[in-house]
């Protein structure tokens, strides 16, 4: 599908029978993947949604892309490049504005759907810029408070709604990290749903059916 020349490469799927500005789902893939990955879900989502699957800005060798680097060393173990993550957070926020200008989408019905690293960025964007987002579907991620804008606690989150899910045997992001999400969102009085599934770092079929039903009700 041909796309507008915006700041991030992306794929789009237009809704069927569109007569006015459509609700939109922005998709953000995980570390080492690309815009094709989550786009495979597009045909299964409610047909009234405009879908935009976005490619992360940092190329990896030999293939794939990342929203920010992950380093491995003997001293710190595995850790994230939070500066790069903050750059990507703001790049996504800018991209949302560009897409609203370029495509027939409803700025008041924006859903972010992220997996793993894309999920972590979706949390950061929504909590830093809640005025840009209505819903977040956060799959196999966690809240990294270090990459959320300072003073985010004072933002107006009244309209936000989160669907969060995680695999109980996730070998990449520990389930314990994900279990901190609901209490964190509850403390901010943000509407949220949290589910667990007996899988690793991935999306089980029953997980997809549940998030699709949630989107149909809340999109």
Backbone torsions as a table, in degrees:
resi	resn	phi	psi	omega
1	UNK	NA	127.6	179.4
2	UNK	-67.4	139.6	-177.0
3	UNK	-125.5	159.1	176.7
4	UNK	-68.7	155.5	-178.7
5	UNK	-84.7	82.9	-179.5
6	UNK	-103.5	-176.2	-172.2
7	UNK	-72.4	-18.7	177.6
8	UNK	-126.4	139.0	176.2
9	UNK	-65.2	146.2	-175.0
10	UNK	-162.9	162.9	172.9
11	UNK	-114.6	151.0	177.8
12	UNK	-130.4	152.2	169.4
13	UNK	-130.2	121.8	-178.2
14	UNK	-86.7	150.0	179.9
15	UNK	-72.0	160.4	177.8
16	UNK	-85.1	141.8	174.4
17	UNK	60.9	33.8	-175.8
18	UNK	-72.9	127.7	177.8
19	UNK	-120.5	-11.9	178.6
20	UNK	-147.7	-178.6	-178.0
21	UNK	-62.8	131.0	-170.8
22	UNK	-95.8	153.8	167.2
23	UNK	-63.9	153.2	-172.8
24	UNK	-131.7	143.7	171.0
25	UNK	-114.7	118.9	171.8
26	UNK	-93.6	129.2	-179.3
27	UNK	-108.2	134.9	-178.9
28	UNK	-129.1	112.5	-173.2
29	UNK	-74.4	175.5	-179.9
30	UNK	-90.3	179.1	-178.8
31	UNK	-61.4	127.3	176.5
32	UNK	83.1	6.9	-179.4
33	UNK	-108.9	-157.1	179.1
34	UNK	-155.5	-176.1	-174.2
35	UNK	-68.4	-15.1	178.8
36	UNK	-75.1	-24.8	-170.4
37	UNK	-60.3	-70.5	-178.3
38	UNK	-69.5	-20.4	-179.4
39	UNK	-61.1	-19.3	176.4
40	UNK	-64.8	-19.5	176.3
41	UNK	-78.5	-19.5	-166.7
42	UNK	-55.5	-42.7	-177.4
43	UNK	-69.2	-15.5	-179.0
44	UNK	-97.4	-8.4	179.5
45	UNK	-80.0	161.6	178.1
46	UNK	-51.8	133.3	-168.3
47	UNK	-70.2	-12.5	179.7
48	UNK	-79.1	-6.2	-176.9
49	UNK	-89.2	137.2	164.3
50	UNK	-78.8	132.6	-178.0
51	UNK	-118.5	131.1	178.1
52	UNK	-127.9	112.4	-179.9
53	UNK	-102.5	122.9	-166.6
54	UNK	-106.7	141.7	178.9
55	UNK	-95.3	129.2	179.3
56	UNK	-63.9	152.9	-170.1
57	UNK	-81.3	-16.0	-173.8
58	UNK	-104.2	112.4	178.7
59	UNK	-71.1	146.5	178.1
60	UNK	-117.5	155.8	176.2
61	UNK	-99.2	138.3	-0.9
62	UNK	-83.8	-13.6	-178.3
63	UNK	-156.3	170.8	179.6
64	UNK	90.2	174.9	-177.6
65	UNK	-141.5	163.4	179.4
66	UNK	-137.7	152.1	173.7
67	UNK	-81.8	-26.0	174.8
68	UNK	-163.6	159.0	-177.0
69	UNK	-74.4	149.6	170.2
70	UNK	-121.1	126.6	-175.6
71	UNK	-108.9	152.9	177.9
72	UNK	-130.3	124.0	174.4
73	UNK	-148.9	171.5	-174.5
74	UNK	-73.8	-22.5	-175.5
75	UNK	-87.4	-51.8	-173.8
76	UNK	-100.6	-5.1	-175.4
77	UNK	69.9	-134.6	179.7
78	UNK	-97.8	129.0	178.6
79	UNK	-149.2	158.1	-174.4
80	UNK	-98.7	151.6	173.2
81	UNK	-85.9	93.0	-174.6
82	UNK	-67.0	-29.3	178.2
83	UNK	-64.2	-44.1	176.5
84	UNK	-64.3	-38.1	-179.7
85	UNK	-63.7	-39.6	178.0
86	UNK	-65.6	-39.9	175.9
87	UNK	-60.4	-43.9	179.2
88	UNK	-67.5	-37.3	176.1
89	UNK	-55.2	-48.1	-177.5
90	UNK	-74.8	-29.5	175.4
91	UNK	-66.0	-40.3	176.3
92	UNK	-63.8	-43.6	178.7
93	UNK	-59.5	-42.0	177.2
94	UNK	-64.8	-41.9	-178.5
95	UNK	-62.9	-38.9	177.4
96	UNK	-57.9	-45.8	178.9
97	UNK	-61.9	-42.8	179.7
98	UNK	-62.3	-43.2	-177.8
99	UNK	-65.9	-37.0	178.0
100	UNK	-62.9	-35.1	177.2
101	UNK	-73.9	-35.2	-171.2
102	UNK	-87.4	-28.1	-173.1
103	UNK	-122.9	157.5	-179.8
104	UNK	-79.4	70.0	-178.4
105	UNK	-121.3	154.6	-175.8
106	UNK	-88.5	115.0	-176.6
107	UNK	-65.7	-16.2	179.7
108	UNK	-94.2	0.3	-179.7
109	UNK	-131.1	60.9	-178.7
110	UNK	-101.6	123.3	175.1
111	UNK	-114.2	132.2	173.2
112	UNK	-102.3	126.6	177.2
113	UNK	-119.7	113.6	-177.2
114	UNK	-126.5	148.5	174.5
115	UNK	-118.9	130.3	175.5
116	UNK	57.2	-115.4	178.7
117	UNK	-58.7	-37.5	176.2
118	UNK	-64.9	-30.9	176.0
119	UNK	-70.1	-43.6	178.8
120	UNK	-60.3	-41.7	177.3
121	UNK	-68.4	-36.3	178.9
122	UNK	-62.5	-42.7	173.9
123	UNK	-56.9	-48.4	-175.0
124	UNK	-64.1	-41.3	179.5
125	UNK	-65.8	-47.9	-176.6
126	UNK	-64.7	-39.1	-178.2
127	UNK	-78.4	-26.9	177.8
128	UNK	-82.9	-35.9	-175.9
129	UNK	-131.3	62.3	-174.9
130	UNK	-62.8	-20.8	179.2
131	UNK	-68.3	-16.1	-178.1
132	UNK	-93.8	-10.3	-167.2
133	UNK	-131.2	143.7	173.2
134	UNK	-105.7	-47.9	-176.5
135	UNK	-129.3	151.8	171.5
136	UNK	-130.4	129.7	170.4
137	UNK	-110.4	106.4	-172.2
138	UNK	-109.4	107.8	-175.9
139	UNK	-106.7	123.6	173.5
140	UNK	56.0	44.9	178.5
141	UNK	-131.9	-165.3	176.9
142	UNK	-159.2	168.6	178.4
143	UNK	-88.8	117.4	173.3
144	UNK	-99.5	99.8	-174.4
145	UNK	-63.8	-23.2	-177.2
146	UNK	-68.5	-17.6	-177.4
147	UNK	-110.5	12.4	174.3
148	UNK	-95.1	144.7	-177.6
149	UNK	-57.5	141.7	176.5
150	UNK	-58.3	138.5	178.8
151	UNK	81.0	11.5	-176.8
152	UNK	-59.4	-26.3	-177.8
153	UNK	-58.9	-23.4	-177.8
154	UNK	-89.2	-0.5	-180.0
155	UNK	-70.7	161.3	176.8
156	UNK	-90.1	109.9	-177.5
157	UNK	-106.5	12.6	-169.3
158	UNK	-56.5	-36.3	-174.8
159	UNK	-91.2	-8.0	-176.0
160	UNK	-73.6	150.2	176.9
161	UNK	-147.3	132.6	-176.8
162	UNK	-119.1	137.4	164.8
163	UNK	-113.1	119.7	-175.9
164	UNK	-123.1	138.1	177.6
165	UNK	-145.7	158.0	-176.7
166	UNK	-156.5	152.6	174.7
167	UNK	-86.5	136.0	-176.6
168	UNK	-70.5	-19.1	178.2
169	UNK	-118.1	35.0	178.3
170	UNK	-62.9	122.4	-177.7
171	UNK	-92.6	-4.1	-177.5
172	UNK	-104.5	-51.2	177.8
173	UNK	-117.4	114.4	-174.0
174	UNK	-58.8	141.6	179.2
175	UNK	-58.9	-29.8	179.9
176	UNK	-61.8	-35.7	177.7
177	UNK	-65.8	-43.4	-179.0
178	UNK	-66.1	-34.2	-178.1
179	UNK	-68.3	-13.5	175.6
180	UNK	-79.0	-12.4	-172.8
181	UNK	-66.2	-50.7	-175.3
182	UNK	-61.8	-48.6	176.6
183	UNK	-58.5	-36.3	179.0
184	UNK	-64.1	-47.9	179.5
185	UNK	-68.5	-37.5	177.3
186	UNK	-60.3	-40.4	-179.8
187	UNK	-62.9	-31.3	177.6
188	UNK	-87.1	4.1	-177.1
189	UNK	54.0	42.2	175.9
190	UNK	-97.9	131.5	176.0
191	UNK	-59.9	134.2	-179.3
192	UNK	-159.8	154.4	174.3
193	UNK	-128.0	135.1	-179.9
194	UNK	-127.4	129.4	-180.0
195	UNK	-132.1	151.0	174.8
196	UNK	-123.4	147.9	-179.8
197	UNK	-134.6	148.2	-175.0
198	UNK	-79.2	63.0	-179.4
199	UNK	-135.8	175.7	175.5
200	UNK	-88.3	-138.9	-177.3
201	UNK	-85.5	79.9	-177.4
202	UNK	-171.8	-176.0	-177.5
203	UNK	-116.1	111.1	178.6
204	UNK	-71.6	154.0	178.3
205	UNK	-54.0	-43.1	-179.9
206	UNK	-66.3	-28.9	174.8
207	UNK	-65.0	-45.0	-179.9
208	UNK	-64.9	-43.2	179.2
209	UNK	-61.0	-39.4	-179.3
210	UNK	-67.7	-43.5	-179.2
211	UNK	-68.2	-34.2	177.8
212	UNK	-64.4	-44.0	177.8
213	UNK	-63.0	-40.2	178.0
214	UNK	-62.3	-43.1	-179.5
215	UNK	-65.4	-39.7	178.1
216	UNK	-60.2	-35.6	-178.9
217	UNK	-81.1	-32.0	-169.6
218	UNK	-113.4	-9.1	-175.0
219	UNK	-67.0	NA	NA
